[in-house]
Amino acid sequence: IGLLKLDVLGLSTLTIIDRAFRWIAKTHGVELTLESIPMDDPDTYALLSSGDVTGVFQVESTGMRRVLKDMQPSEFRDIMATIALYRPGPMQFIQNYVDRKFGREEVIYLHAKLEPILRETYGIIVYQEQVMQIAQKLANYSLGEGDVLRRAMGKKDAAEMARQREKFKAGALQNNISEETATQVFDKMEKFASYGFNKSHAAAYGYLSYVTAFFKANYP
């Protein structure tokens, strides 16, 4: 009916973080802000890797604890990937991600153009933005068209997906990518996008996970 729809999400964790800053200032005399928290604190990553994460945002469940122990997060992108992969669809790729991180499984790209897009996630599609980038780089989609593709995949719109498949293959052929490779890439995107997580959401949630873990590791 022409109205703008907004989802406004309230997180009690933000209140807890605000209180923690004040408690730390009062008990330790340390004036912390979100900007002053180092993103490479070894004690924080050690805590996350131990699975001792009661009170840490988004990762308290038994399954998440197990994934963190396997993942042994050593940088922020590992936290983001853990949050994004622990969903009904991508969960099947968690072990592949872990094995590739530690060099136990070879990282394979179906086409060289995929490497810059998927390098940070070891060749596995983890984020919705990667689907849009793949469509842009391999099949000449605009990012707006890539978002239409992402939405069609998420909604499992069969008629629209059939149109998008042909559009993707035609665009890929213009870039000298074979129909077989284009089909394989499209199939992988379609399998992922039904449950995909967007990277900006994973970054925001992952940041709160890191901050709460930092408090627990340094100011229990």
Backbone bond lengths (Angstrom), bond angles and torsions (degrees), N, CA, C in turn:
res aa  C-N    CA-C-N  psi(-1)  N-CA   C-N-CA  omega(-1)  CA-C   N-CA-C  phi
1 I - - - 1.475 - - 1.532 111.15 -
2 G 1.330 116.14 19.10 1.448 119.55 173.64 1.512 115.69 87.48
3 L 1.334 116.67 6.32 1.468 119.23 178.95 1.527 110.72 -94.26
4 L 1.312 116.11 149.07 1.458 121.49 175.81 1.523 109.72 -79.29
5 K 1.334 117.60 129.04 1.461 121.85 179.12 1.528 108.71 -101.67
6 L 1.318 116.08 128.66 1.461 121.83 176.88 1.519 110.16 -123.77
7 D 1.320 116.35 136.02 1.462 120.64 169.94 1.528 107.00 -99.29
8 V 1.314 117.59 114.75 1.464 121.36 179.13 1.522 107.90 -106.08
9 L 1.342 115.58 114.86 1.448 121.20 -173.12 1.521 109.79 -101.80
10 G 1.299 116.95 121.68 1.455 120.90 176.38 1.521 110.81 -95.31
11 L 1.320 117.23 129.64 1.464 121.05 -179.59 1.525 109.76 -120.88
12 S 1.322 115.93 118.65 1.469 118.94 177.04 1.528 110.86 -63.21
13 T 1.335 116.87 -22.93 1.473 120.94 179.06 1.523 111.03 -58.65
14 L 1.335 117.72 -34.91 1.464 119.99 -179.79 1.524 110.75 -65.05
15 T 1.337 116.20 -36.75 1.470 120.33 176.59 1.525 109.80 -67.50
16 I 1.326 116.69 -41.89 1.471 121.38 179.77 1.533 110.18 -61.66
17 I 1.342 117.13 -42.53 1.468 121.03 178.80 1.529 110.17 -61.80
18 D 1.325 116.53 -43.75 1.467 120.71 179.48 1.526 110.65 -61.30
19 R 1.329 116.32 -44.32 1.468 119.98 178.24 1.528 111.23 -64.38
20 A 1.341 115.87 -38.79 1.469 120.02 -178.26 1.524 110.77 -62.41
21 F 1.324 116.64 -41.13 1.470 119.16 177.08 1.529 110.65 -56.86
22 R 1.328 116.12 -43.09 1.462 119.71 -177.70 1.535 111.49 -71.07
23 W 1.346 115.81 -37.80 1.466 119.31 177.59 1.534 111.15 -64.25
24 I 1.322 116.15 -42.13 1.474 120.84 -179.31 1.526 109.81 -64.67
25 A 1.328 116.33 -41.65 1.472 119.95 178.22 1.528 110.23 -61.77
26 K 1.332 116.54 -39.77 1.462 121.28 -176.51 1.526 111.94 -73.37
27 T 1.345 116.80 -43.02 1.473 120.14 -173.25 1.526 113.58 -90.79
28 H 1.344 117.17 -26.42 1.477 120.48 -176.65 1.525 113.16 -116.60
29 G 1.339 116.05 -11.84 1.466 118.45 -177.30 1.516 113.32 69.73
30 V 1.329 116.60 22.44 1.472 121.72 -179.72 1.521 108.72 -108.38
31 E 1.328 116.34 121.53 1.463 121.28 179.83 1.526 108.62 -92.50
32 L 1.328 116.64 97.86 1.465 121.21 179.71 1.522 110.55 -98.36
33 T 1.345 114.70 151.54 1.468 121.79 168.75 1.520 107.13 -133.55
34 L 1.315 116.93 167.29 1.466 119.45 176.98 1.527 110.64 -57.06
35 E 1.345 115.57 -38.04 1.471 119.58 -177.01 1.527 112.18 -69.92
36 S 1.339 117.36 -25.19 1.466 119.47 -175.23 1.530 113.41 -90.00
37 I 1.327 117.15 -7.37 1.473 119.61 178.95 1.527 109.43 -74.20
38 P 1.336 118.71 122.29 1.478 120.31 -179.73 1.528 110.48 -70.16
39 M 1.327 115.78 139.67 1.464 120.01 -177.61 1.531 112.41 -90.04
40 D 1.323 116.80 3.80 1.477 120.46 -178.70 1.524 111.48 -123.23
41 D 1.333 116.63 30.34 1.463 120.56 -176.90 1.534 110.88 -71.53
42 P 1.335 118.00 115.71 1.471 120.19 -176.03 1.525 113.85 -62.29
43 D 1.340 117.55 -34.38 1.464 120.34 -179.49 1.534 111.12 -65.69
44 T 1.331 116.27 -34.17 1.465 120.23 179.01 1.524 110.42 -66.86
45 Y 1.329 116.16 -45.49 1.469 119.22 179.72 1.530 111.18 -67.72
46 A 1.324 116.96 -34.78 1.472 120.34 176.83 1.526 110.35 -63.88
47 L 1.329 116.52 -41.43 1.469 120.61 178.48 1.528 110.37 -62.49
48 L 1.332 116.53 -47.79 1.468 120.10 179.89 1.527 110.46 -60.56
49 S 1.321 116.94 -42.11 1.468 121.39 -178.39 1.520 112.26 -67.08
50 S 1.335 116.76 -24.82 1.463 120.24 -178.88 1.527 112.44 -76.89
51 G 1.348 116.03 -19.59 1.467 119.74 -176.40 1.517 113.28 79.67
52 D 1.331 117.67 3.53 1.464 121.45 178.74 1.538 108.15 -85.58
53 V 1.340 115.74 73.49 1.463 119.79 -165.81 1.529 113.54 -121.76
54 T 1.327 117.56 26.59 1.465 119.15 172.42 1.530 108.12 -58.37
55 G 1.330 116.73 128.49 1.453 120.99 -179.35 1.512 114.72 90.38
56 V 1.338 117.35 -6.98 1.467 120.14 179.49 1.530 108.88 -90.42
57 F 1.302 116.32 129.53 1.465 123.47 -172.45 1.535 112.44 -55.70
58 Q 1.329 115.75 129.43 1.472 125.17 170.28 1.529 115.86 75.21
59 V 1.325 119.20 -10.77 1.471 118.80 -171.61 1.531 113.10 -122.95
60 E 1.335 117.62 23.69 1.466 119.96 -175.28 1.525 113.93 -81.77
61 S 1.328 118.67 -17.96 1.462 120.06 -174.65 1.526 111.22 -67.25
62 T 1.331 115.47 159.25 1.470 120.85 -179.84 1.526 111.08 -58.54
63 G 1.328 115.89 -42.74 1.461 120.30 -179.58 1.517 112.24 -63.68
64 M 1.325 116.09 -43.61 1.464 120.17 179.41 1.528 111.22 -64.22
65 R 1.323 116.77 -39.17 1.471 119.89 178.24 1.535 110.49 -60.22
66 R 1.334 114.80 -42.16 1.468 119.38 179.77 1.529 110.89 -63.58
67 V 1.345 116.02 -42.56 1.469 120.29 179.92 1.528 110.43 -63.85
68 L 1.338 117.51 -42.48 1.466 120.34 179.38 1.531 111.50 -62.02
69 K 1.327 116.49 -39.90 1.470 119.53 178.27 1.529 110.78 -63.82
70 D 1.342 116.41 -39.27 1.467 120.17 178.10 1.533 111.07 -71.58
71 M 1.340 115.93 -42.32 1.462 121.92 -174.92 1.523 112.01 -69.50
72 Q 1.365 117.42 -33.62 1.466 121.74 -174.67 1.533 110.08 45.70
73 P 1.344 117.19 63.21 1.462 119.84 -174.86 1.521 112.24 -57.35
74 S 1.334 115.16 130.80 1.467 120.67 -177.79 1.520 111.60 -122.98
75 E 1.327 116.90 -5.19 1.461 121.46 175.66 1.526 108.39 -153.43
76 F 1.321 115.58 166.42 1.459 120.22 -170.75 1.530 112.55 -60.72
77 R 1.329 117.43 -35.05 1.468 119.23 -177.74 1.528 111.83 -62.32
78 D 1.341 117.19 -26.53 1.470 120.21 177.57 1.527 110.94 -67.56
79 I 1.345 116.35 -37.45 1.465 120.32 178.30 1.523 109.58 -66.92
80 M 1.336 116.00 -45.27 1.469 120.25 177.78 1.524 111.05 -57.28
81 A 1.329 116.36 -47.39 1.459 120.68 -177.24 1.524 111.37 -64.52
82 T 1.329 117.11 -38.10 1.470 120.63 178.64 1.517 110.32 -59.87
83 I 1.321 116.57 -46.23 1.464 121.27 -179.08 1.529 111.19 -66.00
84 A 1.344 116.67 -39.60 1.464 120.32 -178.14 1.532 112.26 -74.43
85 L 1.330 117.00 -35.79 1.466 120.33 -176.62 1.527 112.96 -78.77
86 Y 1.327 116.76 -24.68 1.470 118.78 -176.25 1.531 109.76 -81.60
87 R 1.327 115.35 64.71 1.470 124.97 -179.67 1.530 107.18 -137.03
88 P 1.339 116.82 162.26 1.474 119.23 -174.50 1.521 115.47 -52.12
89 G 1.334 119.18 -40.98 1.468 120.48 -177.77 1.515 113.00 -79.95
90 P 1.354 117.47 -61.13 1.470 120.44 -173.25 1.527 115.23 -69.43
91 M 1.340 118.29 -10.98 1.479 119.63 -178.30 1.523 112.42 -52.58
92 Q 1.324 115.32 -31.76 1.472 119.07 -177.93 1.534 111.92 -64.79
93 F 1.346 117.08 -16.33 1.465 120.09 -177.94 1.521 113.39 -100.55
94 I 1.332 117.44 1.36 1.472 119.25 -176.92 1.525 110.89 -60.68
95 Q 1.327 117.19 -46.43 1.465 119.43 -178.39 1.518 111.25 -64.77
96 N 1.354 117.30 -36.72 1.468 120.21 176.05 1.524 110.76 -61.73
97 Y 1.335 115.35 -43.54 1.472 120.33 -179.92 1.535 109.77 -60.37
98 V 1.330 116.24 -47.69 1.468 121.11 -178.73 1.526 110.25 -62.57
99 D 1.333 116.84 -46.84 1.468 120.55 -178.44 1.529 111.50 -63.03
100 R 1.346 116.13 -37.78 1.466 119.33 179.00 1.529 110.99 -71.25
101 K 1.315 116.71 -36.59 1.473 120.13 178.14 1.522 110.76 -59.09
102 F 1.335 116.78 -40.67 1.460 121.11 -176.78 1.534 113.30 -95.96
103 G 1.338 116.35 10.42 1.460 120.26 174.34 1.508 115.10 75.70
104 R 1.333 117.03 15.19 1.476 119.74 -179.99 1.532 111.37 -85.63
105 E 1.324 116.34 -13.25 1.463 121.64 179.44 1.527 108.19 -136.40
106 E 1.320 115.46 138.73 1.461 119.79 -178.26 1.532 110.47 -70.77
107 V 1.330 115.84 139.77 1.468 120.97 174.69 1.521 107.85 -87.52
108 I 1.336 115.66 119.27 1.466 120.96 -176.27 1.527 109.43 -119.45
109 Y 1.330 116.19 134.32 1.463 121.85 175.55 1.526 108.71 -112.67
110 L 1.322 116.81 131.88 1.463 120.74 -179.57 1.522 111.95 -65.95
111 H 1.337 116.41 -24.14 1.464 121.08 177.09 1.526 107.71 -152.32
112 A 1.335 116.07 149.75 1.467 120.92 -177.05 1.527 112.30 -59.48
113 K 1.326 118.04 -31.48 1.466 121.23 -179.39 1.536 112.15 -66.29
114 L 1.325 116.94 -17.52 1.460 120.32 179.78 1.527 112.61 -79.01
115 E 1.338 116.53 -22.13 1.471 118.72 -173.18 1.527 113.80 -59.55
116 P 1.369 119.93 -48.22 1.467 118.17 -179.70 1.530 113.05 -63.10
117 I 1.328 117.29 -25.94 1.466 121.92 -177.36 1.522 110.96 -82.56
118 L 1.335 116.59 -38.25 1.466 121.04 -171.53 1.528 113.77 -108.24
119 R 1.337 116.95 2.10 1.479 119.19 -176.65 1.524 111.53 -59.18
120 E 1.336 117.05 -43.50 1.474 119.56 -175.14 1.523 112.29 -68.09
121 T 1.339 117.54 -18.08 1.468 120.51 178.23 1.529 111.05 -115.14
122 Y 1.332 115.57 26.97 1.469 122.45 172.65 1.533 112.76 56.14
123 G 1.341 116.32 39.63 1.458 120.71 175.10 1.514 115.00 81.06
124 I 1.339 117.66 3.64 1.472 122.02 -178.81 1.526 108.93 -105.38
125 I 1.341 116.80 134.35 1.462 120.07 175.69 1.526 107.93 -73.73
126 V 1.326 116.03 118.21 1.462 121.38 -177.65 1.529 111.54 -114.61
127 Y 1.340 116.39 -33.63 1.465 120.42 -171.48 1.533 112.36 -119.72
128 Q 1.337 115.54 150.88 1.459 121.05 176.29 1.524 111.35 -59.05
129 E 1.331 116.96 -37.42 1.465 119.83 -179.38 1.528 111.52 -60.46
130 Q 1.336 116.96 -30.53 1.459 119.89 178.13 1.525 111.24 -67.50
131 V 1.338 116.90 -36.70 1.465 120.86 176.18 1.522 109.68 -60.01
132 M 1.341 116.52 -44.97 1.455 121.12 -179.46 1.525 111.22 -65.07
133 Q 1.329 117.11 -40.13 1.464 120.89 179.49 1.531 111.42 -66.98
134 I 1.333 116.58 -39.17 1.467 120.30 178.90 1.529 109.81 -61.82
135 A 1.332 116.27 -45.24 1.474 120.59 178.76 1.525 110.22 -61.35
136 Q 1.332 116.54 -38.17 1.465 120.97 -179.05 1.530 111.36 -68.82
137 K 1.334 116.37 -49.59 1.461 120.38 -172.63 1.530 113.47 -78.26
138 L 1.334 117.03 -34.79 1.466 119.38 -176.37 1.522 112.72 -92.52
139 A 1.341 117.94 -30.26 1.455 119.40 -171.40 1.528 113.53 -127.95
140 N 1.344 116.61 17.02 1.472 122.14 172.66 1.527 114.36 62.53
141 Y 1.317 117.93 26.58 1.463 120.80 174.52 1.531 108.32 -71.76
142 S 1.330 117.08 150.02 1.457 119.25 162.83 1.530 106.13 -76.61
143 L 1.337 117.45 163.98 1.467 118.69 178.67 1.525 110.77 -65.41
144 G 1.340 116.48 -30.40 1.468 119.94 174.99 1.517 111.33 -63.95
145 E 1.333 116.33 -43.24 1.470 120.44 177.27 1.523 110.27 -66.48
146 G 1.342 116.38 -35.04 1.462 120.23 177.54 1.513 111.41 -63.15
147 D 1.341 116.22 -34.64 1.461 119.92 178.31 1.523 110.97 -70.32
148 V 1.342 116.90 -35.47 1.474 120.75 174.90 1.530 109.52 -61.78
149 L 1.336 116.19 -42.71 1.466 121.43 177.70 1.527 110.39 -61.62
150 R 1.321 116.69 -46.11 1.466 120.82 -179.88 1.529 111.12 -59.39
151 R 1.335 116.09 -43.50 1.465 119.64 -179.44 1.520 111.49 -65.99
152 A 1.329 117.13 -40.60 1.464 121.36 179.40 1.524 110.30 -62.04
153 M 1.343 116.29 -40.14 1.462 120.55 178.10 1.525 110.40 -66.08
154 G 1.319 116.51 -43.16 1.456 120.37 -178.63 1.516 112.61 -63.70
155 K 1.340 115.93 -35.16 1.468 120.32 -178.21 1.527 112.50 -88.47
156 K 1.350 115.99 -4.59 1.480 121.66 -178.05 1.538 110.43 54.37
157 D 1.337 115.74 44.06 1.465 122.75 179.38 1.528 108.43 -79.18
158 A 1.337 116.81 99.14 1.469 121.91 -171.26 1.529 112.46 -59.98
159 A 1.335 117.03 -45.06 1.465 120.33 -177.80 1.530 110.67 -65.19
160 E 1.327 115.71 -45.80 1.468 119.45 179.30 1.524 110.84 -66.20
161 M 1.337 116.93 -36.58 1.463 120.26 179.75 1.520 111.39 -65.15
162 A 1.329 117.51 -37.15 1.463 120.77 177.35 1.530 110.12 -62.77
163 R 1.336 116.25 -41.48 1.471 120.04 177.53 1.529 110.72 -65.42
164 Q 1.324 115.71 -43.19 1.467 119.92 -178.32 1.530 111.51 -65.87
165 R 1.319 116.62 -36.03 1.475 120.02 178.98 1.526 110.64 -60.21
166 E 1.336 115.87 -45.71 1.464 120.18 179.76 1.525 110.57 -66.85
167 K 1.328 116.74 -40.73 1.467 121.05 178.55 1.530 110.48 -62.38
168 F 1.348 116.33 -42.09 1.461 121.05 -179.46 1.526 110.48 -64.60
169 K 1.325 116.62 -45.82 1.473 120.39 -179.52 1.528 111.11 -63.31
170 A 1.341 116.75 -41.27 1.471 120.73 179.95 1.531 110.29 -64.32
171 G 1.320 116.87 -43.05 1.462 120.46 178.83 1.515 111.92 -65.68
172 A 1.329 115.84 -38.99 1.471 120.36 179.47 1.528 111.18 -65.43
173 L 1.328 116.59 -39.10 1.469 120.76 178.85 1.524 110.94 -60.74
174 Q 1.326 117.09 -35.02 1.470 121.03 177.07 1.521 111.50 -63.01
175 N 1.325 116.22 -24.75 1.463 121.42 178.01 1.523 112.27 -99.22
176 N 1.344 115.62 19.38 1.479 122.42 178.61 1.524 112.82 60.25
177 I 1.338 115.98 33.16 1.462 121.29 174.60 1.522 107.66 -101.34
178 S 1.320 116.89 128.42 1.461 120.67 -174.10 1.527 111.57 -64.24
179 E 1.329 115.22 155.43 1.467 119.97 178.54 1.521 110.99 -61.19
180 E 1.337 115.87 -36.14 1.471 120.27 -179.64 1.539 110.53 -62.92
181 T 1.346 116.29 -47.28 1.468 120.14 179.87 1.520 110.49 -65.19
182 A 1.344 116.33 -43.25 1.468 120.40 179.62 1.529 110.86 -59.82
183 T 1.321 116.69 -39.98 1.470 121.19 179.15 1.518 110.50 -65.85
184 Q 1.333 117.12 -42.81 1.470 121.00 179.36 1.529 110.99 -62.04
185 V 1.342 116.23 -43.28 1.460 120.75 -179.91 1.526 110.11 -65.37
186 F 1.334 116.07 -44.04 1.465 120.24 -179.00 1.527 110.35 -62.64
187 D 1.329 116.58 -41.17 1.465 120.61 179.20 1.526 110.98 -60.81
188 K 1.345 116.38 -41.50 1.469 120.21 178.99 1.526 110.71 -64.93
189 M 1.322 116.68 -42.35 1.466 120.04 178.92 1.517 110.83 -63.47
190 E 1.327 116.02 -42.47 1.461 120.47 -177.91 1.528 111.10 -64.55
191 K 1.316 115.77 -39.61 1.464 120.92 179.61 1.522 110.46 -63.96
192 F 1.332 116.04 -39.69 1.456 120.43 -177.52 1.527 112.37 -76.19
193 A 1.344 116.08 -45.12 1.464 120.11 -163.36 1.528 113.66 -67.51
194 S 1.322 117.07 -16.81 1.459 119.22 177.28 1.526 111.59 -58.83
195 Y 1.323 116.22 -28.78 1.464 120.21 -174.94 1.533 112.19 -126.36
196 G 1.331 116.66 11.92 1.460 120.56 -170.19 1.510 114.83 -60.48
197 F 1.306 114.02 153.08 1.459 123.16 -178.74 1.517 106.26 -114.16
198 N 1.323 118.96 143.11 1.464 115.66 177.72 1.524 111.14 -89.28
199 K 1.332 113.44 148.37 1.462 120.79 -170.70 1.526 111.89 -65.49
200 S 1.335 116.22 -38.01 1.460 119.32 -178.83 1.530 110.74 -63.30
201 H 1.328 116.95 -36.72 1.469 121.47 177.58 1.534 109.76 -67.88
202 A 1.337 115.73 -44.01 1.465 120.06 179.30 1.529 110.60 -62.19
203 A 1.345 116.89 -36.68 1.464 120.73 179.88 1.526 110.52 -67.82
204 A 1.343 116.70 -44.84 1.470 120.35 -178.78 1.522 111.36 -65.17
205 Y 1.335 116.66 -46.39 1.455 120.13 178.93 1.525 111.07 -68.14
206 G 1.326 116.21 -40.53 1.463 120.24 178.72 1.518 111.93 -61.72
207 Y 1.334 116.08 -35.43 1.465 120.78 178.52 1.523 110.61 -64.38
208 L 1.338 116.55 -42.89 1.469 119.09 178.43 1.529 110.61 -67.43
209 S 1.322 117.25 -34.40 1.470 120.23 174.96 1.526 109.98 -61.55
210 Y 1.334 115.42 -44.93 1.467 119.84 -178.83 1.522 111.01 -63.82
211 V 1.332 116.80 -45.96 1.471 120.77 -177.05 1.529 110.67 -62.18
212 T 1.338 117.32 -45.06 1.463 119.51 -179.89 1.530 110.95 -67.43
213 A 1.336 117.05 -34.06 1.470 119.82 174.93 1.528 110.59 -67.79
214 F 1.323 117.12 -36.83 1.475 121.43 177.73 1.522 110.57 -61.23
215 F 1.346 116.63 -44.02 1.455 120.10 177.17 1.518 111.08 -60.28
216 K 1.328 115.33 -46.11 1.464 119.33 -175.92 1.533 111.03 -65.71
217 A 1.356 115.83 -38.35 1.462 120.18 -177.71 1.530 112.49 -73.44
218 N 1.345 116.49 -34.77 1.466 119.92 -171.71 1.521 114.75 -107.64
219 Y 1.343 117.11 -26.54 1.468 120.78 -178.55 1.530 110.03 -136.54
220 P 1.346 116.93 59.78 1.471 119.76 -174.71 1.519 113.55 -59.25
